[in-house]
Amino acid sequence: MFRRKDVFFSALEAMSDTIVRAAHHFAERTMDDPGDLTAFAKEMKVFEREGDKQAHLIITELNKTFITPIDRDDIISLTKVMDDVLDGIEACASRFDMYRIHRSNEYIRRFGNNLKQSAEEIRKAISLLTQKKLQEIQPYCIRLNELEDEGDELMRNAIRELFRNARDPIELIKYKELYERLEETTDSCEDVAHALVSIVMRNS
């Protein structure tokens, strides 16, 4: 069992592991056509609920604990943005089911890879946080910023090509909304970097 003083860091690590597993599963399911869309959405919902439980544990422990390893507002902020990442990945998967998007494509695959890389950077940074190696976190935050920039460019190129080539207006609407939601999820990953940078600055 973790001692009380370790519960926050252990829960944040567990949450980062959930983000990695969710991002990898999303990338794998969208590498080719996603198959059973309802099953895909349900699978991703499992990860999102797991993250909710971990976030709830953190908030519950904050209400019971006077002394925390870092500022409690920082813990709350970091928990929220990590939860946003899981919510975003789940929301992207739900778009496949809601809009009946049966076909993946190169842009979706590249977004999946972007999210997978971002998740790995988040996990590495959280691991350093829990070891209190704050000065070593910065490169991972920079990489998360770079991946978010790549997500912006990816969305612009995807939508540009969509408007150039789409013949069915309904398909255009569906894919445009999916691309935008994928890009918003890369924004959430960058928000984790911002929260971590704030923690580093407060504790340096």
N, C-alpha and C positions, 0 to 999 in steps of 0.2 A: 504494500500500500504506500502511496505517496504521503509524505507529511503534509500538514495543512499549508505550510509556507510554499510548497511546491505545486499545489493543486492548479494554480492559474497557468503556470508555464506548461504543466503536463497537459492541460486541457487545450491550450493554444497549439501545442505540438500535435495533439490528436486531431484538431481542426485542420491543421495544415496537411496532415496525412489524408484526411477526407477530401480536401481540395484536389490533391494530387490524384487520388483514385478516381474522383469524379471527372477530372479533365482528361485523364488517360482513357477512361471508358467512353467519354464523348468522342474523343478523337478516333478511337477504334471503331465505334459504330458508324461514324461518318466518313471513314476512309473509303468505303464503297457505299452503295445505296443502303440506307439504314434498315431496310427490312420491315419487320412488324413495328409500326410507328407507335401504337398504343403501348406495347411492351417497352419500347425505347423510353418513352416518357415516364413510365412507371419505374423503370430501372434508375433513371436519373433522380426521380423524386425520393428514392431511398437515401441517396447521398445527401440531398437537401435536408431531409428530416434528421439525418444523423448529425449534420452540422447544427441544426436548430437545438438538438439535445445538448450538444457540447457548449453552445452559446448560453443556453439556459443554466447549465451547470456553473459556468463562470459567473453569471449574474447572481445566482443563488449564493455562491461562495462569497462574493463581494459583500452581500448583505449580512453575512455572518462573520466577516473578518475585519479586524481593525487595521492590522499591519499587512501591507501588500508588497510584493517584490519590486514593483514599479508603481507609479502614480495610478490610482484607480481610474481616473478619467482616461488615461492612456490605455488601460486594459479594456475599458468599455469601447473606446474608439476603434482599437485594433480588432476587437471581437466583431464589431458591427461591420467593418469593411471586409473582413474575411467571410462573414456570413453573406454579405452582398455578392461576393464572388460565387459562392455556391448557389445562391438564388439565381444569379445570372446564367450559370451553366444549365441549371434545371429549366429556366425559362426558355433558353435556346432550344433545348430538346423538346419542350412542350410545343414550340412553334411547328416542329415537324408533324406532330400529331394533329394540332388544331387546323393547320392549313393543308394537311395531307401532302406534305412535300416528300415524295418518294425518291427523288433523285439528288444525290450529292454531286458536287463538282469541284473543280480545282480550288476555287475560292473558299468553299466550306472546309475542304481538307486543310488548306493553309491556315485558316482560322483555328481549326482544331489543334494543329501543331503549335500555333502561337499560344493558345491557352494551356497546352500541355507544358510548354517551356516556362510560361509564367508561373504555373503551379509549382514547378520544381524550384524556381527561384524563391518563391514565397516560403516553401518548406525549408530551404537552406538558411534563409534569413531568420526565420522563426527559431530554428535550431541554435543559431548563434545568439539570438536574444536570450533564450533559456539558459545558455551557458554564460550569459552576461559578457559576451565578447562583442560589445557594442560597436567598437571602431572597425570591426571586420564586416559589418552589415552593409556599408555604403555601396560596394560594387554590385551587390544583388539588387539594391534599389535602383541604381543606374540602369542595370539590365532590364528591370521591369519597365522603366521609362522608355527605353529603346523598343521594347516589345509593344508597348502601347502606341508608339509612333508608327510601328509597322502595321498595327491594327487599323490605325487611321488611314494609312495609304492603301491598305488592302480593301477597306470598305469603299474608298473613292474609286478605285479601279474596278471593283466588282459592280458597283452601281453604274459606272460609266458604260461598261460592257453590256450590262443588263438593258439599259435604255437604248443602246445601239442595236442590239440583236433580238430583243424579246418581241414576239408577235402577239402573244396572248396577254392582254392587260391584267387579267387576274393573276397569271403567273408572275408578271412583273411586280405586282403589289406584294405577293407572298414572299418572293425572294428578297425584295428590297427591305421589307420589315425584318426578315431573318438576318440579313447582313448588318442592319443597324443594331439589332439586339446583340449580335456577336461582338460588334465593336464596343458597345456599352459595357460588355463583360470584360473586355481588355481594359477599359477605363477603371473598372472596379479593382482589377489587379494592380493598376498603378496607384489607386487610392491606398492599397495596403503599403506600398512603398512610401507614400507620403506619411502615413501613420507611423511607420518605423523610423523614418528620418526625424520626425518630431520627438519620438522617444529617445533617440540617440542624442539629439540636441539638449533635451531636458536633463539628461543624465550624464552629460560629458563635463 
